[in-house]
Amino acid sequence: MSGIAEVLLNLGYQISGSDLKLSATTERLAVMGARIFEGHAAGNIAGARALVVSSAVDEQNPEVQEARRLQIPVIPRGELLAELMRLKYGIAIAGSHGKTTTTSMTATILNYAGLDPTVVVGGKVGTMGGSNARVGKSDFLVVESDESDGSFLKLAPIIAAVTNIDREHLDHYASLAEIQAAFLEFVNKVPFYGAVIVCLDDANVQSILPEIKRRTITYGTTAQADMVASEIACGPFASDFRLRYRGADLGSFHLRIPGRHNVLNAMAAVTIALEQEVKPDVIREALVTFSGVDRRFQVRGTECGVTVVDDYGHHPTEIKATLDSARQCGFARVHVLFQPHRYTRTFHLMDEFARAFNQADTVFVMDIYAASEKPIQGVTAEALVERIRQFGHRGAEYAGNMDRGVEALVNVARDGDLVLTLGAGSITQAAEKVLDKLRGLGKQ
């Protein structure tokens, strides 16, 4: 939402908006000229010509109800994004995981190559000055699509990329098959002169390949892909790999972020750039400048020999990938503070979560971040901890609130260890709290 607001502000529109709590993001928009309200109230939309809402806002919201009463159009985020794309050369990145990083990498490469794209992405990007949006002067529009509520089906990009498909957003979709059907509908909206770029390593993506009716380019680590990665070496906070595209050697590439999953994300971005005739050497140089995205394995600091990393991972697949990356960094031990996000997600994926923390030496679980959902009986942080233990983990503990979780982390962390704060809710505040506690210990 904030990315779209930033683009519209730069295009000269008058923007107002509200959020439950003010933040650095809302402050940035206010500095740019937006009128910002803390909390939702009917009076906030006075004078508005349209009300744009995220998927988290329902019909009971007072601003939505007031807009209905005043017959002001209520527009889903995805619909407005589709309108922005309608007169542009649209490049949309979709997927259950990795789409923020892939979108950011794509934007970085195209901008470095002088293509000057407009960009809307779901995270703060270092190569975009810490913003999640930029306004370019070219016809290119690079966007991160949102499958959570099906609104990505409103988009009609010329290039569509799918990083992976997973059991996610089961509050909206009835099954994995329904999720796959939505992604298939999304890619088949690409015009006949466009292209679909998909990850062949992902079994759920591979299974929809026969039904894709547009020109398709595959990438992955198997010999059957069009774009193939080899010689993958993931070290401390970096990754190196070699690429071949349809038999042609593109050479070696370097990323300043770790993890095999990020190599795959980069491959999607590289393929998109090649479709725009960006030279491999330019792509190689651009990727070296990419420093990552806010809350994606973001190093927040080191105190008393303990490194603290904050990550947005809130799905079992993301957690496993993040912990794999952490293990490749060579730390003595890895300690996790995890805040489950949404009761529905925890309910549907309880066993998957229980198996996701095997690479962590210790895992402390905070209470579930509701994200406006109502509690589900029996779905609690304590129940998740018990399930993690039942699946064989010997270091799982219930933390409850953030302060107790931070205290638990500081008590177990030692010189050479990694502390990882994981989740999509308020957990990001814990990283600085851990660092503050460690600083205090260092002064004693």
N, C-alpha and C positions, 0 to 999 in steps of 0.2 A: 504493500500500500504506500509506504513512504517513498519508494522508488518512483512510482507513478506520479505521486504528488510533486516530487522534485522535478521530474521531466515537464509536467504541466506548468509549474512555476517558471521554469526557464523558457517556456513557450509563451509566457505572458498572461496566463490565466490567473484569476483571483482564487485562492485556495484557502479553505478553512477545514479544520478537522479536529477530532477528539480521540482520546485514548484513556483507558482506565487510570493509567499513571503516566506522568511526564517522564521523559527520558532524554538521553543525549540525542536520540533521533528526532524527537519532537522539537527539541531546542534548536537543532540544525535547521529544521523546516521553518521555525519561527524567525530565525535570523535571515532566512531567504525571503521572508515576507508573508508566510502563512499565518493565519489567525488560529491559534491552538487553544483547545479547551481540555481541562483535566476532568475526566468523567463524562458520561453520556447523559444528555438532557435535551428535552424537546426544543428549548430555546437556542441550542447550539446551531440549528440549521436555518435560523432567521436570515432571509435574503438569499438563500442558496437556490440555484437553478437546477441542480441535480445532487443526489446523494449516492456516493459510491461506497460500497460496503465490502468488507472481507468475508471470507467463508465462516469466520468465527462469530459473525453478527447475525442474530435470528430476528424473526418478525416481532418478538416481544420487546426489542430494543426501543427505548422511548423516541429516539431520533427517527427510526424507521416508521414507527407508528405516526409520528407527527408529519413525516413526509407523505405517507399515505393519505392522511387527513387533508393536507394541503395540495394533494395531487402533484407532488414533486416526484419526478422519475427516480426510482431506486434501482441503481445499476450495480450488478456484481463486478468485482475487480476484473475478472476475466473478460467481461464484455467490453469494458473500457480499454483494456489492453488490446483486444481485438480491433477496436476502432483505431487505436494508434498504429496498429500493424497494417491496416487496410490499404493505405497508400504508400507503404514502405516495402523494401525487400526484407521480408521477415525471416529471421532465424530463431527457431524456438527449441530449447533444450528441455526434454522431459525425462522422467525416470523416478523410481521410488527413492533412490539415493544418488548423491553425487551431482545433482543438477546445478546446485549453486556454484560449486567449484568449476564444473565444466563450462557453465555460462561465463564465469569470470575469466577463465583461461581463454575462451573464444574471444571475448571482448578485448582482452589484453593483446592477443595476437593481431586482431584486425586493426586495433588502434595503432599498434606499433608499426604495422605495415602501411599506415597512412590512409586507411579506408574510413576513418573517422565515424564509427557507428554511434547511434543512440543505443543506450543500454538500460535495461531494467532487470535487476537481479535481487535475490533474497538475502544477501549478506553484504557487509561492508568490505570493499575490495581495496587492498593497498595500492594497486596500480591505478586506481580511480580516485586517489586522494582520500581514501577512507570512506567513500560514499558508496551507496548501492544503486546509483544511477548516474548517467551522463547524457548530455544532449550533443549529438554530433551534427555535422552539416551534410552528411551524405544520405543516401536512401536506405542505408543498412539499419535495421532495428534488431538487436539481439536481446531476447527475453528468456527468463526462466519461467516455464509454464507451471501451472498448479493443477495437479490431477486430484487433489484431496476431495474436491466436491464436484469433479467433472467439468469444471469451468474451462479447462484447457481445450475442450471440444469446440469452443467458440473461436479459437484461433485458426487461421489459415496461412501458415508459414510456407515459404518457398523451400526452405531447408528445415527438416525436422530431425532431431536426434533423440534417441532413446538409450539411456545409459544402462537401465536394468528395469525389471518388473518384479515386485515383491508383494507379499500379503501385508498391505498397509491400508489405513483409512477404512477399516472394516465397519466403521459406523456409517459409511456411505455406500460401500460396495458389499454385496452379499457373499461374494466368493472371489477366489483368485481368477477364475474363468471370467467373471464380470470385469475385473480389473484389466485383464488381457484384452478383452473385447473393447474396452474404452481406449486403450493405447492403440489398438488396431484402427479404430475409427479415427483417432487423432492423426496417425501417419498417412492414412489414405485421403486426408483432406489436402495433402500436398498436391499442387498442380502437376500436370504431365511433364512440364519442363523443369520441375524441381528435383529434390533428392531426399531420400530417407537414409539416415546414418544410424546403425544399430550395433550393439555389442553382442558378438557371437558367443562370447564366453558365458553369457547369462542364459540358462536353460529356458526360463520363462519368456525371454525375448525370442530365442531360437524357435520356439514352438509356434510363434505367430508369423514367422517368415513366409511360409507358403501362401498366406492370405494377404500379404502386402502387395498392392497393385501398382506401386510406383517404383521408379529406379532406386535400387537399394545398394548401399555400400556398407560392408561389414567390417568390424575391427575386433581385435582380440589377440590372444596368445596362441591360438591354434593355427595350423598351416592352412586351414580352409578359409580363413578370413581374408578380405581384400587388403586390409592394413594389419600387419603382423608385428607384434613386439617380441623382441628376444634380448638376451643378455641383460635381463632385468636385475639390477642391484640396488636394494633399498638399505641405506645406512642411516646413521644418526641425522635426522631432520633433512634428508635429501634422497633423491632417487635418480638413477641413471638407467637408460635403456636404448636399444637400437630399433629402428623402424624400417620395414620394407613395405612398399605400396605397390600391389599388383606386380611383384617381382623386382621392382626397382629399389635399390638400397638408398634410403634417405639419410643414413648416417646415425650418429649417436646424439642423444638428447639428455639434458640435465634439468631436474626440477629441484627447487629449494624447499620442497615439502616431501615427507616420507610416505611410503605405502604403495603396494601394488594397485590398490583401488584408484590412487591418484594417477598412476601410469595409464590406467584405462581411461580415466577422465581426460587426461591430456591427449590420448589417441583420438577421442571424439573431436576435441577442439582442433587438432592438427588436420583431421579429415575435412572438417568444415572449412578451414583456411585454404586447403589445397583446392577445394571446390571454387574458391574465389581467386584462384591462380596466385596465391601468395607463395613465394619461393621458399623451399625448405630451409635455406640458410637464415631467412628472415624469421621464420617460425621458431627456429632453434634459438636465435638471439632473444626473441620475445619471451619465450618460456623461461629463460634464465632470469628475466626481470620480475617474473611472477612470484610474489612473496606469500601468497595464500589469501584466505578469506577469514574475516573475523569469526571466532568460535569454531574454526575447523582446525583441530590440533594446533591451537594457538598457544605458544609459549608465553606465559604471563610473567615469569620471572624465576629466579633461583635464590634461595636463602638457606644458609646452613648446609649447603651442599644438596639441598632438595629442590628439584625442578618441578614447577607447577604448570600444568597444561590444562587449558579449558577447551571443551569440545561439545558441539551441538548434538552429538549422537544420542538418539532417543528411540531407536528401533534396534532389535537384536542384531540385524545384519550390519548396521552402522557401528554398533558397539564392538562387535567382533573385529571388524576392519580396523577400528581405532586401536584396539588392544594389540592386534598383530603389528601395527605400525610402532606402537610403544615398545614392544619387545625387540624390534629391530634396531632400536636406538641404543641398546646396550646398558640400560639401567640395571642396578642390582635387584631392585624389587619395584613392583607397580602396585600402587594403592589407589582405589577408586572410591569417589563419593558420587553416587547415582541418585538422581531424582526422577522417578517414573513420571511420564507425561500423559495424562488423560486416563481415566478409569477404563474407557472402552478399549484403548490400545493394550493396557495391562491385562485386561480380561481375555481378549482374543489371543494374545501372544505370551501368556504366562509361561508356558513351558519353553518357548523360544528364548525368552529373557533368562530363564533359569539356566540355560546352557550357554549363554553369551559371555559369561565372565570367567571362563576357565583360564584365560591368560593373565588374570589379575591375582596377585598374592592375597590381597584383602579387598573386600568390597563392602562399603557401608551404604545402606539404602535409606534415603529420606522418605518422608511421607509423599504420597502421590500429588503432583501438581494438577489440579482439577481442570484448568483451562475452561472454566464456565460449565463443566459437566457436573451432573449430580452423581453422588457416590453410588457404587454398585455393591450390594451386600456380599461380603466375603472377599472383595478385591481390595487389598490393603498392602502397604509396604511390608508389614509383618508376614503376611501370607507369601509374598514374593521371596522374602528372605528364607522362609521355611522351605519353599520349593527349590531355591538355589542350593540349599544344604542337602535336600533329598536327592538332587542330581549330582552330589559328590563333592561340592565345594566346601573346603574346611575353614575358609576365612570370611564367611558372610555374616554380617551383623546388622541389626536394625539401628538406625541412627535417629529417626524421628525428625526433629527440626534441623535447620542449617547449623546453628551454633553447636549443637551436640555432634553433628557430623564433622565440622571443622576441628573440634577438639579431638575427636577420635583419630582423624588423619594426622594431626600434629603429634599425637602420642605415639603413633607407630612409625612415622617417617624418620629415616636416618640418612646420613650423608651417602650420596650416590643413588638415592631412590627417586622415583617419579611419582608425583601426586597428580591424579587426573580427575577433574570435575566434569561430569557427564549429564546431559539432559537439555531439554528445550524450554524449561520454565525459568524460575528465578535462580537456579543453581549457578549461573554465571557469576553471581555476587560472591560465591564461596571462594573462588580462586584468590581474590585479593585479601579476603579474611584469613586464609591459610598463610599467605605471605606475611601479613601483619603479625600473626602469632609467631611465626618462625623468626621474624626480625626481633621480636621481643625476647625470644629465647637466646638469640645470638648476642644480645646486649647484657645478658646476665653474667 
